[in-house]
Amino acid sequence: MTEALTEPKPRPSYKIIVDRKPHDWAEPFITGAQIKRIAGVDHATYDAWQDVPGPEDLLIADDKKVDLRPPQVERFFTGKKTTTEG
Protein backbone atom coordinates (compact mmCIF):
# COMPACT_ATOMS: atom_id res chain seq x y z
CA MET A 1 0.00 0.00 0.00
CA THR A 2 1.45 3.34 -0.96
CA GLU A 3 0.59 6.60 0.67
CA ALA A 4 0.00 9.56 -1.55
CA LEU A 5 2.46 12.31 -0.88
CA THR A 6 0.73 15.57 -0.38
CA GLU A 7 2.38 18.92 -0.28
CA PRO A 8 1.83 20.73 3.00
CA LYS A 9 -0.54 23.63 2.66
CA PRO A 10 1.30 26.91 2.72
CA ARG A 11 0.52 28.92 5.81
CA PRO A 12 -1.24 32.16 5.11
CA SER A 13 0.86 35.24 5.42
CA TYR A 14 -0.58 38.53 6.58
CA LYS A 15 0.87 41.78 5.28
CA ILE A 16 1.40 44.46 7.91
CA ILE A 17 3.28 47.74 8.04
CA VAL A 18 5.13 48.69 11.21
CA ASP A 19 6.75 52.12 11.40
CA ARG A 20 6.42 52.49 7.61
CA LYS A 21 8.20 49.18 6.88
CA PRO A 22 6.34 46.21 5.34
CA HIS A 23 6.43 42.85 7.12
CA ASP A 24 4.86 39.42 6.61
CA TRP A 25 3.23 37.91 9.70
CA ALA A 26 2.33 34.19 9.82
CA GLU A 27 -0.42 34.35 12.46
CA PRO A 28 -3.98 35.75 12.09
CA PHE A 29 -3.53 37.88 15.22
CA ILE A 30 -0.76 40.14 16.51
CA THR A 31 -0.33 41.76 19.93
CA GLY A 32 1.05 45.11 20.95
CA ALA A 33 4.13 43.39 22.41
CA GLN A 34 4.77 41.62 19.10
CA ILE A 35 4.40 44.89 17.18
CA LYS A 36 6.99 46.50 19.45
CA ARG A 37 9.32 43.52 18.98
CA ILE A 38 9.06 43.85 15.18
CA ALA A 39 9.76 47.58 15.46
CA GLY A 40 12.78 46.91 17.68
CA VAL A 41 11.73 49.37 20.35
CA ASP A 42 11.94 49.20 24.13
CA HIS A 43 8.76 47.64 25.52
CA ALA A 44 8.87 49.69 28.70
CA THR A 45 9.15 53.12 27.11
CA TYR A 46 7.19 52.72 23.85
CA ASP A 47 3.53 52.16 22.96
CA ALA A 48 2.13 50.52 19.84
CA TRP A 49 -0.72 52.10 17.88
CA GLN A 50 -2.95 50.93 15.04
CA ASP A 51 -3.43 53.49 12.28
CA VAL A 52 -7.19 53.72 11.71
CA PRO A 53 -9.38 56.17 9.77
CA GLY A 54 -10.49 59.17 11.75
CA PRO A 55 -8.84 61.48 14.24
CA GLU A 56 -7.96 58.89 16.90
CA ASP A 57 -5.61 55.94 16.32
CA LEU A 58 -5.97 52.88 18.55
CA LEU A 59 -3.53 52.21 21.36
CA ILE A 60 -2.66 48.50 21.31
CA ALA A 61 -1.81 47.13 24.76
CA ASP A 62 0.94 44.51 24.99
CA ASP A 63 -1.60 41.71 25.48
CA LYS A 64 -4.30 43.08 23.12
CA LYS A 65 -4.80 41.02 19.96
CA VAL A 66 -5.47 42.67 16.61
CA ASP A 67 -7.26 40.56 13.98
CA LEU A 68 -5.26 40.56 10.74
CA ARG A 69 -7.74 38.44 8.74
CA PRO A 70 -9.67 41.29 7.08
CA PRO A 71 -8.30 41.85 3.57
CA GLN A 72 -6.67 45.24 4.10
CA VAL A 73 -3.05 45.72 5.12
CA GLU A 74 -2.97 46.80 8.75
CA ARG A 75 -0.69 49.69 9.63
CA PHE A 76 0.94 50.12 13.02
CA PHE A 77 3.38 52.57 14.50
CA THR A 78 5.27 52.95 17.73
CA GLY A 79 5.99 56.01 19.79
CA LYS A 80 7.47 57.00 23.12
CA LYS A 81 5.02 56.70 25.98
CA THR A 82 3.89 60.04 27.26
CA THR A 83 3.16 60.65 30.90
CA THR A 84 1.41 63.60 32.34
CA GLU A 85 2.15 64.33 35.92
CA GLY A 86 -0.52 66.02 37.88
N, CA, C and O of each residue as an XYZ file, in Angstrom:
344
protein
N       0.845     -1.164      0.000
C       0.000      0.000      0.000
C       0.901      1.241      0.000
O       1.811      1.358      0.821
N       0.644      2.131     -0.899
C       1.453      3.338     -0.964
C       0.620      4.524     -0.511
O      -0.566      4.636     -0.822
N       1.261      5.388      0.218
C       0.589      6.602      0.669
C       0.860      7.714     -0.328
O       1.987      7.903     -0.787
N      -0.168      8.425     -0.644
C      -0.004      9.559     -1.550
C       0.739     10.672     -0.818
O       0.395     11.035      0.307
N       1.743     11.194     -1.466
C       2.465     12.308     -0.880
C       1.715     13.590     -1.189
O       1.430     13.901     -2.346
N       1.411     14.303     -0.167
C       0.725     15.572     -0.376
C       1.626     16.693      0.091
O       2.314     16.588      1.106
N       1.604     17.744     -0.660
C       2.377     18.921     -0.283
C       1.696     19.576      0.904
O       0.471     19.691      0.925
N       2.465     20.008      1.890
C       1.828     20.730      2.998
C       1.238     22.038      2.484
O       1.796     22.707      1.615
N       0.096     22.367      3.054
C      -0.544     23.630      2.659
C       0.324     24.787      3.126
O       0.798     24.797      4.262
N       0.530     25.760      2.247
C       1.301     26.914      2.718
C       0.501     27.680      3.765
O      -0.712     27.849      3.642
N       1.192     28.130      4.778
C       0.519     28.919      5.814
C       0.208     30.291      5.247
O       1.003     30.856      4.496
N      -0.938     30.819      5.603
C      -1.239     32.162      5.113
C      -0.255     33.164      5.706
O       0.258     32.990      6.811
N      -0.020     34.184      4.958
C       0.862     35.245      5.422
C       0.057     36.533      5.402
O      -0.651     36.819      4.437
N       0.169     37.298      6.459
C      -0.579     38.532      6.581
C       0.392     39.694      6.406
O       1.443     39.739      7.046
N       0.038     40.615      5.552
C       0.868     41.783      5.280
C       0.537     42.862      6.308
O      -0.623     43.230      6.491
N       1.561     43.353      6.965
C       1.397     44.461      7.909
C       2.490     45.488      7.639
O       3.506     45.186      7.014
N       2.265     46.693      8.116
C       3.275     47.737      8.038
C       3.507     48.246      9.454
O       2.569     48.648     10.142
N       4.759     48.223      9.880
C       5.127     48.694     11.211
C       6.170     49.795     11.036
O       7.235     49.574     10.459
N       5.851     50.964     11.535
C       6.747     52.122     11.404
C       7.207     52.308      9.954
O       8.393     52.488      9.675
N       6.233     52.260      9.046
C       6.416     52.485      7.610
C       7.228     51.416      6.888
O       7.646     51.631      5.750
N       7.461     50.260      7.529
C       8.204     49.177      6.880
C       7.296     47.965      6.743
O       6.674     47.554      7.723
N       7.203     47.377      5.541
C       6.337     46.215      5.342
C       6.925     44.950      5.984
O       8.139     44.746      6.000
N       6.040     44.125      6.501
C       6.426     42.850      7.117
C       5.372     41.810      6.754
O       4.215     42.147      6.501
N       5.783     40.547      6.730
C       4.860     39.424      6.614
C       4.731     38.801      7.997
O       5.727     38.605      8.694
N       3.504     38.495      8.387
C       3.231     37.906      9.701
C       2.470     36.619      9.472
O       1.491     36.612      8.725
N       2.896     35.516     10.101
C       2.329     34.192      9.821
C       1.043     33.888     10.585
O       0.323     32.958     10.222
N       0.743     34.639     11.614
C      -0.424     34.351     12.456
C      -1.580     35.301     12.128
O      -1.347     36.411     11.647
N      -2.834     34.873     12.385
C      -3.979     35.747     12.091
C      -4.180     36.873     13.106
O      -5.003     37.761     12.887
N      -3.438     36.844     14.207
C      -3.532     37.885     15.224
C      -2.133     38.357     15.589
O      -1.167     37.604     15.468
N      -2.026     39.594     16.032
C      -0.762     40.136     16.511
C      -1.057     40.988     17.736
O      -2.100     41.637     17.806
N      -0.143     40.988     18.704
C      -0.331     41.761     19.930
C       0.537     43.013     19.910
O       1.441     43.150     19.085
N       0.247     43.913     20.825
C       1.053     45.113     20.954
C       2.509     44.788     21.248
O       3.408     45.442     20.719
N       2.755     43.783     22.089
C       4.128     43.390     22.413
C       4.853     42.886     21.163
O       6.032     43.182     20.966
N       4.153     42.130     20.328
C       4.771     41.623     19.099
C       5.052     42.757     18.116
O       6.071     42.738     17.425
N       4.170     43.731     18.048
C       4.397     44.892     17.176
C       5.658     45.624     17.625
O       6.483     46.006     16.795
N       5.809     45.820     18.927
C       6.992     46.503     19.446
C       8.254     45.702     19.180
O       9.307     46.277     18.905
N       8.159     44.376     19.260
C       9.320     43.521     18.978
C       9.730     43.668     17.518
O      10.919     43.785     17.221
N       8.762     43.663     16.604
C       9.062     43.849     15.180
C       9.722     45.204     14.954
O      10.671     45.316     14.178
N       9.224     46.223     15.628
C       9.762     47.580     15.462
C      11.142     47.730     16.106
O      11.882     48.657     15.776
N      11.487     46.833     17.014
C      12.780     46.907     17.679
C      12.876     48.018     18.711
O      13.940     48.600     18.922
N      11.740     48.305     19.354
C      11.732     49.372     20.353
C      11.643     48.790     21.766
O      11.271     47.632     21.953
N      11.985     49.600     22.735
C      11.936     49.198     24.133
C      10.480     49.072     24.592
O       9.694     50.014     24.484
N      10.145     47.901     25.100
C       8.757     47.641     25.516
C       8.311     48.539     26.657
O       7.135     48.892     26.748
N       9.238     48.911     27.523
C       8.868     49.686     28.703
C       8.612     51.158     28.386
O       7.830     51.811     29.077
N       9.254     51.679     27.361
C       9.155     53.119     27.106
C       8.379     53.477     25.835
O       8.189     54.656     25.539
N       7.933     52.468     25.086
C       7.186     52.721     23.849
C       5.804     52.091     23.902
O       5.590     51.079     24.569
N       4.867     52.708     23.185
C       3.534     52.160     22.964
C       3.411     51.771     21.498
O       4.159     52.251     20.647
N       2.458     50.895     21.220
C       2.131     50.519     19.842
C       0.727     51.030     19.530
O      -0.168     50.974     20.373
N       0.548     51.525     18.312
C      -0.719     52.099     17.881
C      -1.120     51.494     16.546
O      -0.267     51.166     15.722
N      -2.422     51.347     16.337
C      -2.951     50.929     15.042
C      -3.464     52.165     14.327
O      -4.252     52.933     14.880
N      -3.015     52.349     13.100
C      -3.431     53.488     12.281
C      -4.818     53.177     11.723
O      -4.978     52.266     10.910
N      -5.811     53.932     12.161
C      -7.190     53.716     11.713
C      -7.757     55.021     11.161
O      -7.284     56.099     11.522
N      -8.772     54.937     10.285
C      -9.382     56.170      9.770
C      -9.978     56.999     10.894
O     -10.475     56.462     11.884
N      -9.924     58.286     10.734
C     -10.487     59.173     11.745
C      -9.396     59.848     12.548
O      -8.206     59.629     12.318
N      -9.817     60.673     13.493
C      -8.841     61.481     14.236
C      -8.070     60.718     15.312
O      -6.990     61.153     15.711
N      -8.595     59.598     15.785
C      -7.964     58.887     16.902
C      -7.465     57.519     16.468
O      -8.260     56.679     16.048
N      -6.147     57.276     16.562
C      -5.606     55.944     16.319
C      -5.810     55.102     17.574
O      -6.066     55.637     18.653
N      -5.695     53.775     17.430
C      -5.972     52.878     18.548
C      -4.691     52.458     19.253
O      -3.776     51.923     18.628
N      -4.631     52.702     20.549
C      -3.528     52.213     21.363
C      -3.684     50.702     21.501
O      -4.758     50.217     21.856
N      -2.617     49.959     21.221
C      -2.662     48.501     21.311
C      -1.829     48.071     22.519
O      -0.602     48.171     22.507
N      -2.509     47.593     23.554
C      -1.812     47.125     24.761
C      -0.965     45.901     24.419
O      -1.218     45.219     23.426
N       0.039     45.630     25.248
C       0.942     44.514     24.988
C       0.209     43.195     24.808
O       0.621     42.368     23.994
N      -0.880     42.982     25.560
C      -1.599     41.709     25.476
C      -2.855     41.773     24.607
O      -3.582     40.784     24.507
N      -3.121     42.917     23.980
C      -4.300     43.083     23.118
C      -4.020     42.465     21.756
O      -2.972     42.717     21.161
N      -4.955     41.657     21.258
C      -4.801     41.018     19.955
C      -5.541     41.813     18.883
O      -6.685     42.227     19.073
N      -4.869     42.015     17.763
C      -5.473     42.670     16.607
C      -5.691     41.597     15.547
O      -4.775     40.840     15.226
N      -6.904     41.534     15.005
C      -7.258     40.559     13.979
C      -6.716     41.024     12.625
O      -7.077     42.096     12.140
N      -5.857     40.216     12.026
C      -5.262     40.562     10.736
C      -5.974     39.899      9.563
O      -5.533     40.041      8.423
N      -7.064     39.177      9.816
C      -7.738     38.441      8.742
C      -8.510     39.304      7.749
O      -8.641     38.892      6.596
N      -9.026     40.471      8.119
C      -9.666     41.290      7.081
C      -8.679     41.571      5.948
O      -7.468     41.577      6.169
N      -9.188     41.803      4.738
C      -8.299     41.846      3.567
C      -7.338     43.023      3.491
O      -6.365     42.958      2.739
N      -7.570     44.084      4.232
C      -6.675     45.238      4.096
C      -5.359     45.009      4.848
O      -5.283     44.192      5.766
N      -4.338     45.744      4.439
C      -3.046     45.721      5.122
C      -3.162     46.606      6.356
O      -3.487     47.789      6.255
N      -2.894     46.027      7.513
C      -2.974     46.802      8.749
C      -1.679     47.573      8.950
O      -0.585     47.066      8.703
N      -1.832     48.812      9.405
C      -0.687     49.694      9.631
C      -0.574     49.995     11.120
O      -1.552     50.325     11.790
N       0.655     49.869     11.611
C       0.936     50.120     13.020
C       2.127     51.058     13.124
O       2.954     51.139     12.217
N       2.200     51.761     14.240
C       3.375     52.575     14.497
C       3.648     52.570     15.987
O       2.767     52.290     16.800
N       4.883     52.886     16.326
C       5.268     52.946     17.727
C       5.680     54.372     18.065
O       6.058     55.152     17.192
N       5.601     54.688     19.329
C       5.995     56.012     19.787
C       6.298     55.974     21.269
O       5.798     55.119     22.001
N       7.112     56.900     21.695
C       7.465     57.003     23.116
C       6.203     57.215     23.944
O       5.322     57.993     23.577
N       6.137     56.509     25.062
C       5.015     56.702     25.976
C       5.081     58.112     26.525
O       6.160     58.631     26.812
N       3.934     58.717     26.666
C       3.889     60.044     27.264
C       3.217     59.938     28.627
O       2.219     59.238     28.794
N       3.769     60.626     29.565
C       3.164     60.648     30.899
C       2.877     62.087     31.248
O       3.653     62.999     30.965
N       1.755     62.248     31.862
C       1.413     63.595     32.338
C       1.345     63.531     33.847
O       0.552     62.781     34.416
N       2.159     64.301     34.469
C       2.149     64.333     35.917
C       1.132     65.369     36.387
O       0.991     66.438     35.795
N       0.446     65.035     37.439
C      -0.516     66.020     37.882
C      -1.199     65.651     39.075
O      -2.045     66.402     39.559
